[in-house]
């Protein structure tokens, strides 16, 4: 068989299988009803795992307790400082649905 015909048939086969593979991927992609970050505890665990390597474990631990709010299905976790202490705190925004990190920042 001609090499071009074989390549053409292979391409047709591949393109024909693509929708089938997408269907299989969707069937086996579990998403919890409450999202991957269902509660404040999970949000804080993820926040610490992201923030500590960036800003240092000691720095992030000093900013506890964290203020945690849920707005438009996005967890907003903000560090706190002792009263009277000047400085900035870490902030991270995490999607409740898919755990995507939307924003990471730290004030000065």
C-alpha positions as CSV (number, residue, x, y, z in Angstrom):
1,X,0.0,0.0,0.0
2,X,1.2,3.5,-0.8
3,X,2.8,5.3,2.1
4,X,0.5,8.4,1.7
5,X,-2.6,6.1,1.8
6,X,-1.4,4.5,5.0
7,X,-0.7,7.9,6.6
8,X,-4.1,9.2,5.4
9,X,-5.9,6.1,6.9
10,X,-4.0,6.5,10.1
11,X,-5.0,10.2,10.4
12,X,-8.7,9.3,9.7
13,X,-8.6,6.6,12.4
14,X,-6.9,9.0,14.9
15,X,-9.5,11.7,14.2
16,X,-12.3,9.3,14.5
17,X,-11.1,8.1,17.9
18,X,-10.6,11.5,19.4
19,X,-14.3,12.1,20.3
20,X,-14.4,8.6,21.8
21,X,-11.4,9.3,24.0
22,X,-13.0,12.5,25.2
23,X,-16.1,10.6,26.2
24,X,-14.1,8.1,28.1
25,X,-12.1,10.8,29.9
26,X,-15.4,12.5,30.9
27,X,-16.9,9.3,32.2
28,X,-13.8,8.7,34.4
29,X,-13.4,12.2,35.7
30,X,-14.9,12.4,39.2
31,X,-15.7,15.8,40.6
32,X,-17.2,15.8,44.2
33,X,-20.6,17.5,44.5
34,X,-19.1,20.0,47.0
35,X,-15.9,20.5,44.9
36,X,-12.4,19.5,45.6
37,X,-12.1,22.1,48.4
38,X,-15.4,21.6,50.3
39,X,-14.6,23.3,53.5
40,X,-12.5,25.8,55.4
41,X,-10.2,23.1,56.9
42,X,-9.3,21.8,53.4
43,X,-8.8,25.4,52.1
44,X,-6.3,26.2,55.0
45,X,-4.4,22.9,54.4
46,X,-4.0,23.8,50.7
47,X,-3.1,27.4,51.5
48,X,-0.4,26.4,53.9
49,X,1.0,23.9,51.4
50,X,1.3,26.6,48.8
51,X,2.3,29.5,51.0
52,X,5.0,27.9,53.1
53,X,7.5,27.1,50.3
54,X,7.0,30.6,48.9
55,X,7.1,32.8,52.0
56,X,8.7,30.5,54.6
57,X,7.1,28.2,57.2
58,X,8.0,30.4,60.1
59,X,6.6,33.5,58.4
60,X,3.3,31.8,57.5
61,X,3.0,30.2,61.0
62,X,3.2,33.6,62.6
63,X,0.2,34.7,60.5
64,X,-2.2,32.3,62.2
65,X,-5.0,32.2,62.8
66,X,-6.0,32.6,59.2
67,X,-9.1,34.5,58.1
68,X,-11.1,32.3,55.8
69,X,-14.1,33.4,53.7
70,X,-15.9,31.9,50.7
71,X,-17.0,34.4,48.0
72,X,-18.4,33.3,44.6
73,X,-17.1,29.7,45.2
74,X,-13.6,31.0,45.8
75,X,-11.9,30.5,49.2
76,X,-10.0,33.6,50.3
77,X,-7.4,32.8,53.0
78,X,-5.7,35.7,54.6
79,X,-3.0,35.7,57.3
80,X,-3.4,37.9,60.4
81,X,-1.0,39.8,62.5
82,X,-1.0,40.4,66.3
83,X,-2.7,43.7,67.2
84,X,-0.3,46.6,67.0
85,X,2.2,44.8,64.8
86,X,2.9,46.5,61.4
87,X,3.5,44.6,58.2
88,X,1.8,42.6,55.5
89,X,0.1,39.3,55.4
90,X,-0.2,36.5,52.9
91,X,-3.3,36.0,50.8
92,X,-4.3,33.2,48.6
93,X,-7.5,32.5,46.6
94,X,-8.4,28.9,45.8
95,X,-11.3,27.7,43.6
96,X,-13.7,25.6,45.7
97,X,-14.7,23.5,42.6
98,X,-11.4,22.5,41.2
99,X,-8.7,23.7,43.7
100,X,-7.2,26.0,41.1
101,X,-4.9,28.6,42.7
102,X,-6.3,31.9,41.5
103,X,-4.0,34.4,43.3
104,X,-1.1,34.4,45.7
105,X,0.2,37.6,47.2
106,X,1.8,39.0,50.3
107,X,1.6,42.6,51.6
108,X,4.7,44.5,52.8
